């Protein structure tokens, strides 16, 4: 049982009102024209009165808080068909004006069951109408009547086709509206999972077999592409964002539609002034090659975090209605993607605040305590020197050295937790500047000679990836001087193609093991610097390690991030 506000109940109220109007007007018409019905007048009048009473009872039922259920709708539909057949039979037979009642029954079927209901109702109406014609007499006795019979059957068939199309269109529209209202709740999940859910739902709502999304972030120079086809998401970061637009300048701020048939250069455009036509190739650069041939629906995406274009390809029979629907879909995709970006930004901000708090706690607590401990050791060392206790003095000096090492490590850790300090114009320092500063600190505090070679990382890397590379290089250098007793380190970073190559070689004593080990070997045998190995694994990279008494060499390969 549906509530009063459900689509089914609204349809039943409309049908009930139409039934009353139809029955009452028929009774009133017969009263005005006493010549109708010319056969079985008493029976026809009785049927009309009974039908008016029946319609009134169903109207009361429809306007109750709960309308008729599914089975009741089928029963009332069959009863209506039976009444209509009797009206036609007991009046003028095939020539009866009550034949139009069959049209009303098909309209009721459209409202209740859309095109499927129209088909079987039309079939039942035509069968009933032909049966009445045969029962009323030989349908072939009068050629003129025969033609009228055929025309009326064709008339009922045409009406059924039109109403069936209307029902199918309504069903399609309801699915689209339900799709717009039923966007998936993304929640806190990985970006690729959220993107797949968005594009899959957009494909279902629009009916397009393939969805292509091209966008760039406001704060990043990269251009991203994502496509959804055959239930699979593919996405990548193809290269630096260039000055070349993705679509024609005339279409940059509009929605547009191209068709597979006819003139492929004719584009339907929907702008602020309404619909218009434009001729030319709508797509430019890398987007044109990815879209491929066929019909294309292009939509503009814009938010505070990103900007781009959403394309639907491969949908046959697209029309101006798809432009309007596509704009609603694009607005929802932009809003949901923006929520993902905002959630990520909020998480990063929360993590940054927590890191700052932890850094302050460490600086004000542990580091200050270590400093005080160091001062006390210095006072004890002086007292021992005055007392002439050389062995104890050496032990205290060793403790001071160990304490200094721990303080340096703690300072490095605190610097890692603190956010990057801007170097000017509100921009964070480049990777080259960060690693150069690291080399200076290592040389001052550890006496480590660092030779740097950085190629292709002049501010082109995303900030997050640059931060990861900085941590990897820092950890490799600190391990070399602290555990390998190295006095010199060569560090090379090269960004080229679709990856980043990092090589850190030192002149220390190497690791406790010797030989060349791949990333798989290091993981399987649990060898090498575990924290560094875990960092590389988390970035989907590979670490190769060479170790010998003459030093160690780390070769690290990282893929450029495939997405935000």
C-alpha positions in Angstrom: 0.0 0.0 0.0 1.4 3.4 -1.0 1.1 6.6 0.9 -0.9 9.5 -0.3 2.1 11.3 -1.6 3.6 8.5 -3.7 3.5 8.7 -7.5 1.2 5.7 -7.6 -1.4 7.4 -5.3 -1.2 10.6 -7.3 -1.9 8.6 -10.5 -4.8 6.8 -8.9 -6.4 10.2 -7.8 -6.0 11.4 -11.4 -7.6 8.3 -12.8 -10.4 8.4 -10.2 -11.2 12.0 -11.2 -11.1 11.2 -14.9 -13.4 8.2 -14.3 -16.0 10.3 -12.5 -15.9 13.0 -15.2 -16.1 10.4 -18.0 -19.0 8.5 -16.3 -21.0 11.7 -15.4 -20.5 13.3 -18.8 -21.6 10.1 -20.5 -24.8 9.9 -18.4 -25.5 13.6 -18.9 -24.9 13.3 -22.7 -27.4 10.4 -22.9 -29.9 12.4 -20.9 -29.6 15.3 -23.4 -29.8 13.0 -26.4 -32.6 10.5 -25.7 -32.0 8.8 -29.1 -28.9 7.2 -27.7 -28.6 4.5 -26.8 -30.9 3.1 -29.6 -30.5 -0.5 -28.4 -31.0 -2.0 -25.0 -31.7 1.4 -23.5 -32.7 0.2 -20.1 -29.6 -2.0 -19.7 -27.4 0.9 -21.0 -28.9 3.4 -18.5 -28.5 0.9 -15.7 -24.9 0.3 -16.6 -24.1 4.0 -16.7 -25.8 4.7 -13.3 -23.9 1.7 -11.8 -20.6 3.0 -13.3 -21.1 6.5 -11.9 -21.7 5.0 -8.4 -18.7 2.7 -8.9 -16.5 5.7 -10.0 -17.6 7.7 -6.9 -16.7 4.8 -4.6 -13.3 4.5 -6.2 -12.7 8.2 -5.9 -13.4 8.1 -2.2 -11.0 5.2 -1.9 -8.3 7.1 -3.9 -8.5 10.2 -1.7 -8.0 8.2 1.5 -4.6 8.4 3.3 -3.7 5.1 1.6 -4.6 4.4 -2.0 -5.4 1.1 -3.6 -2.7 -1.5 -3.7 -1.1 -3.2 -6.7 -3.7 -6.0 -6.9 -6.6 -3.6 -6.5 -5.3 -1.5 -9.4 -5.3 -4.6 -11.7 -8.8 -5.5 -10.6 -10.2 -2.0 -11.1 -8.5 -1.9 -14.5 -10.1 -5.2 -15.6 -13.5 -4.0 -14.3 -13.2 -0.8 -16.3 -12.5 -2.8 -19.5 -15.5 -5.0 -18.8 -17.8 -1.9 -18.3 -16.5 -0.3 -21.4 -17.0 -3.4 -23.5 -20.6 -3.7 -22.2 -21.3 0.0 -22.9 -20.2 -0.5 -26.5 -22.1 -3.7 -27.0 -25.5 -2.5 -25.5 -25.5 0.8 -27.4 -24.5 1.0 -31.1 -22.0 -1.8 -31.2 -18.9 -1.1 -33.2 -20.4 2.3 -34.1 -21.0 3.3 -30.5 -19.6 6.6 -29.2 -18.5 4.8 -26.1 -15.6 3.3 -28.1 -13.6 6.3 -26.8 -13.7 4.6 -23.4 -11.0 2.2 -24.6 -8.7 5.2 -25.1 -9.3 6.2 -21.4 -8.4 2.6 -20.3 -5.1 2.9 -22.2 -4.4 6.2 -20.6 -5.0 4.7 -17.2 -2.6 1.9 -18.1 0.0 4.5 -19.1 -0.3 6.2 -15.8 -0.1 2.9 -13.9 2.3 0.7 -15.7 3.7 2.9 -18.5 4.4 1.3 -21.9 4.0 -2.3 -20.7 0.5 -1.7 -19.5 -0.5 0.2 -22.7 0.5 -2.8 -24.8 -1.6 -5.4 -23.1 -4.5 -3.0 -22.5 -4.5 -2.1 -26.2 -4.4 -5.7 -27.2 -7.4 -6.5 -24.8 -9.3 -3.4 -26.1 -8.9 -4.4 -29.8 -9.8 -8.0 -29.1 -12.9 -6.9 -27.2 -13.9 -4.4 -30.0 -13.6 -7.1 -32.7 -15.5 -9.5 -30.6 -18.3 -7.0 -30.2 -18.3 -6.4 -33.9 -18.8 -10.1 -34.6 -21.5 -10.5 -31.9 -23.4 -7.5 -33.3 -23.6 -9.1 -36.7 -21.5 -10.1 -39.7 -18.7 -7.6 -39.9 -18.5 -8.1 -43.7 -22.1 -7.5 -44.6 -21.7 -3.8 -45.3 -18.4 -2.7 -46.9 -18.7 0.9 -45.5 -19.0 -0.4 -42.0 -16.1 -2.7 -42.6 -13.9 0.2 -43.5 -15.1 2.1 -40.4 -14.3 -1.0 -38.3 -10.7 -1.2 -39.7 -10.2 2.5 -39.3 -11.3 2.4 -35.6 -9.0 -0.6 -34.9 -6.1 1.3 -36.6 -7.1 4.4 -34.5 -6.9 2.4 -31.3 -3.5 1.0 -32.4 -2.1 4.5 -33.2 -3.4 5.8 -29.8 -1.7 2.8 -28.1 1.6 3.5 -29.8 1.5 7.2 -28.9 0.6 6.4 -25.3 3.2 3.6 -25.1 5.8 6.1 -26.2 4.6 8.6 -23.6 4.8 5.9 -20.9 8.3 4.9 -22.0 9.4 8.5 -21.9 7.9 9.0 -18.5 9.7 5.9 -17.2 12.9 7.1 -18.7 12.5 10.5 -17.1 11.7 9.0 -13.7 14.9 6.9 -13.9 16.9 10.1 -14.7 15.3 12.0 -11.8 15.9 9.1 -9.4 19.5 8.9 -10.6 20.0 12.6 -10.0 18.6 12.2 -6.5 20.5 9.0 -5.7 24.2 10.0 -6.0 26.5 7.6 -4.0 27.7 8.7 -0.6 31.4 8.9 -1.1 32.5 9.3 2.5 36.1 9.0 3.6 37.6 6.7 1.0 40.5 6.6 -1.6 40.3 9.1 -4.4 40.2 6.5 -7.1 37.3 4.7 -5.4 35.3 7.9 -5.1 36.1 8.8 -8.7 35.0 5.4 -10.0 31.7 5.6 -8.1 31.0 9.1 -9.4 31.7 8.3 -13.1 29.8 5.0 -12.9 26.7 6.7 -11.6 27.0 9.5 -14.1 27.2 6.9 -16.9 24.0 5.2 -15.6 22.1 8.5 -15.3 22.9 9.7 -18.8 22.9 6.4 -20.5 26.3 7.0 -22.1 28.6 3.9 -22.3 31.8 6.0 -21.8 32.6 8.9 -19.5 35.8 10.9 -19.8 36.9 13.5 -17.2 39.8 15.9 -17.7 40.7 18.3 -14.9 43.5 20.2 -13.2 43.9 21.3 -9.7 44.1 25.0 -8.8 47.4 24.6 -6.9 49.0 22.0 -9.1 50.4 22.2 -12.7 49.4 18.8 -13.7 46.6 17.7 -16.1 44.6 14.6 -15.0 42.5 12.3 -17.2 40.0 9.6 -16.0 37.7 7.4 -18.1 34.9 5.0 -17.2 34.0 2.3 -19.7 32.8 -1.3 -19.4 32.8 -1.1 -15.6 36.5 -0.2 -15.4 38.2 3.1 -14.3 41.4 4.2 -16.0 43.1 7.4 -14.9 46.5 9.0 -15.2 48.4 12.2 -14.9 49.6 12.8 -18.4 51.8 15.9 -18.2 52.1 19.5 -17.3 49.1 21.8 -17.9 49.9 23.9 -20.9 48.4 27.1 -22.4 46.6 25.1 -25.0 42.9 24.8 -24.2 41.1 21.4 -24.1 38.1 22.7 -26.0 37.5 25.4 -28.6 37.6 28.9 -27.2 33.9 29.5 -28.3 32.8 26.5 -26.2 35.0 27.0 -23.1 32.1 28.2 -20.9 29.2 26.3 -22.5 27.7 22.9 -22.8 27.7 21.3 -26.3 26.5 18.3 -28.2 27.7 16.7 -31.4 26.0 13.9 -33.3 27.4 10.8 -35.1 25.1 11.2 -38.1 25.0 14.1 -40.5 27.5 17.0 -40.4 30.1 16.1 -37.7 31.2 19.8 -37.5 27.7 21.0 -36.5 27.6 21.5 -32.7 24.6 22.2 -30.6 25.5 24.7 -27.9 23.7 25.7 -24.8 24.8 29.0 -23.3 23.4 31.8 -21.3 21.2 32.9 -24.2 19.8 29.4 -24.9 20.4 27.0 -27.7 22.5 27.8 -30.8 24.6 26.2 -33.4 28.3 26.4 -34.0 30.6 24.8 -36.6 34.0 23.4 -36.0 36.0 20.9 -34.0 34.9 21.2 -30.4 37.9 19.4 -28.8 41.6 20.3 -28.8 44.9 18.7 -27.9 45.0 15.5 -25.8 41.2 15.6 -25.1 40.4 15.2 -28.8 42.5 12.1 -29.2 40.9 10.4 -26.2 37.3 11.2 -27.0 37.3 9.3 -30.3 34.5 9.4 -32.9 30.8 9.3 -32.4 28.3 11.5 -30.5 29.8 13.6 -27.8 28.3 15.5 -24.9 30.7 18.1 -23.4 30.2 19.9 -20.1 32.2 22.4 -18.1 33.3 21.6 -14.6 34.4 24.3 -12.2 34.9 24.5 -8.4 37.2 26.1 -5.9 39.7 23.2 -6.0 39.7 22.2 -9.7 38.5 23.0 -13.2 38.0 20.8 -16.2 35.6 19.1 -18.6 33.2 16.1 -18.4 32.5 14.3 -21.6 29.9 11.6 -22.4 30.6 9.6 -25.6 28.8 6.9 -27.5 25.2 7.7 -26.7 23.0 7.3 -29.7 20.1 9.6 -30.3 21.2 12.3 -27.9 19.1 15.5 -28.0 18.9 18.9 -26.4 17.3 17.2 -23.4 20.6 15.4 -22.8 22.3 18.8 -22.6 20.1 19.9 -19.8 20.4 16.6 -18.0 24.1 16.6 -18.6 24.5 20.0 -16.9 22.7 18.7 -13.8 25.0 15.7 -13.8 28.1 17.8 -14.2 27.0 20.0 -11.4 26.6 17.0 -9.1 30.0 15.5 -10.2 31.7 18.9 -9.5 30.0 19.2 -6.1 30.9 15.6 -5.0 34.5 15.9 -6.2 34.8 19.2 -4.4 33.6 17.5 -1.2 36.3 14.9 -1.7 38.9 17.6 -2.1 37.6 19.4 0.9 37.6 16.3 3.0 41.2 15.6 2.0 42.2 19.2 2.7 40.6 19.0 6.1 42.4 15.8 6.9 45.7 17.3 5.9 45.0 20.4 7.9 44.1 18.3 11.0 47.3 16.3 10.5 49.4 19.4 10.1 47.9 20.9 13.3 48.7 17.7 15.1 52.2 17.6 13.8 52.8 21.2 14.9 51.4 20.4 18.3 53.6 17.4 18.6 56.7 19.4 17.4 56.1 22.0 20.0 55.6 19.4 22.7 58.9 17.7 21.7 60.7 21.0 21.5 59.4 22.4 24.8 59.6 19.0 26.6 61.9 16.3 25.5 64.5 18.5 23.7 64.7 21.0 26.6 65.1 18.1 29.1 67.9 16.7 27.0 69.6 20.1 26.9 69.4 20.3 30.7 70.8 16.8 30.9 73.7 17.8 28.7 74.5 20.8 30.9 74.6 18.6 34.0 76.9 16.2 32.2 79.2 19.1 31.3 79.3 20.2 35.0 80.1 16.6 36.0 82.9 16.4 33.4 84.5 19.6 34.7 84.4 18.3 38.3 86.0 15.0 37.2 88.7 16.9 35.3 89.5 18.9 38.4 89.6 15.7 40.4 92.0 14.1 37.9 89.7 11.2 37.0 90.6 10.6 33.3 88.7 7.4 32.7 85.5 8.7 34.2 85.9 11.9 32.1 86.2 9.9 28.9 83.0 8.0 29.8 81.2 11.3 30.4 82.4 12.7 27.1 81.1 9.6 25.3 77.7 10.1 26.9 77.8 13.8 25.8 78.5 12.7 22.2 75.7 10.2 22.3 73.4 12.8 23.7 74.4 15.3 21.0 73.6 12.7 18.3 70.2 12.1 19.8 69.5 15.8 20.0 70.4 16.3 16.4 68.1 13.4 15.4 65.3 14.9 17.5 65.8 18.3 15.9 65.6 16.8 12.4 62.4 15.0 13.5 60.9 18.3 14.8 61.8 20.0 11.5 60.0 17.2 9.6 56.9 17.7 11.7 56.8 21.5 11.2 55.2 22.8 8.0 57.4 24.2 5.2 58.3 27.8 5.7 57.5 30.0 2.7 60.4 31.4 0.7 58.5 34.3 -0.8 55.2 35.2 -2.5 53.5 32.6 -0.3 55.1 29.7 -2.2 56.8 26.7 -0.4 60.5 26.1 -1.1 61.3 23.9 -4.1 62.7 20.4 -3.7 66.1 21.7 -4.9 66.1 24.3 -2.1 64.9 21.9 0.6 67.6 19.3 -0.2 70.3 22.0 -0.5 69.3 23.3 3.0 69.4 19.7 4.3 73.0 19.3 2.9 74.1 22.4 4.6 72.8 21.3 8.0 74.3 17.9 7.6 77.7 19.4 6.8 77.5 21.8 9.8 76.3 19.3 12.3 77.8 16.1 11.2 80.8 17.2 9.1 79.3 15.3 6.1 80.4 16.4 2.6 77.3 16.2 0.3 77.5 16.5 -3.5 74.1 17.1 -5.1 72.9 16.7 -8.6 69.2 17.5 -9.2 67.7 17.5 -12.7 64.1 18.2 -13.8 62.7 19.1 -10.3 62.6 22.8 -10.6 59.2 23.3 -8.9 57.4 20.9 -11.3 56.7 18.2 -8.8 53.5 18.3 -6.7 54.2 19.4 -3.1 53.3 16.1 -1.6 55.5 14.1 -3.9 58.4 16.5 -3.3 58.0 16.2 0.4 58.1 12.4 0.1 61.3 12.6 -1.9 62.9 15.0 0.6 62.2 12.5 3.4 63.7 9.6 1.5 66.9 11.5 0.7 67.2 12.9 4.2 66.8 9.4 5.7 69.3 7.9 3.3 71.9 10.6 4.1 71.4 10.4 7.9 71.7 6.6 7.8 74.9 6.9 5.9 76.6 9.2 8.4 75.1 7.7 11.5 75.2 4.0 10.9 77.8 3.8 8.1 80.2 6.4 9.5 80.4 8.0 6.0 82.2 11.3 5.5 80.9 12.0 2.0 77.6 11.3 0.2 76.7 11.7 -3.5 73.0 12.3 -4.0 71.4 12.5 -7.5 67.7 13.2 -8.3 66.4 13.1 -11.8 62.8 13.7 -12.9 62.1 12.5 -16.4 59.3 10.9 -18.3 56.9 9.2 -15.9 59.2 8.6 -13.0 61.7 9.9 -10.5 65.2 8.3 -10.1 67.1 8.8 -6.8 70.6 7.6 -6.2 72.4 8.0 -2.9 76.0 6.7 -2.6 78.3 7.0 0.4 81.9 6.1 1.4 81.0 4.5 4.7 81.3 1.0 5.9 78.1 -0.3 4.2 75.5 -2.5 5.7 76.2 -5.7 7.8 75.5 -7.7 4.6 77.2 -7.4 1.2 76.0 -7.7 -2.4 73.3 -6.2 -4.6 69.7 -6.7 -3.6 66.5 -5.9 -5.4 63.4 -4.5 -3.7 61.8 -7.9 -3.6 64.9 -9.4 -2.1 65.0 -6.7 0.6 61.4 -7.3 1.5 61.6 -11.1 1.5 64.8 -11.2 3.6 63.9 -8.1 5.7 67.1 -6.4 4.9 68.1 -2.8 4.6 66.7 0.3 6.2 63.2 -0.7 7.1 61.7 2.8 7.3 63.1 3.8 4.0 62.0 0.6 2.4 58.5 1.1 3.7 58.4 4.7 2.4 59.4 3.5 -1.1 56.8 0.7 -1.0 54.0 3.1 0.0 54.8 5.2 -3.0 54.7 2.2 -5.4 58.4 2.5 -6.0 61.4 0.2 -6.1 64.6 0.2 -4.0 67.8 -1.5 -5.1 70.7 -1.6 -2.6 74.4 -2.2 -3.1 76.4 -2.8 0.0 80.2 -3.4 0.5 82.9 -2.5 3.0 83.7 0.5 0.7 80.2 2.0 1.2 76.6 1.7 0.2 74.5 2.7 -2.8 70.8 3.2 -2.9 68.9 3.3 -6.2 65.3 4.3 -5.9 62.7 4.5 -8.6 59.4 6.3 -7.9 56.5 6.6 -10.4 55.0 10.1 -10.8 51.7 10.2 -9.0 48.9 8.9 -11.3 46.4 11.2 -9.6 45.7 13.7 -6.9 
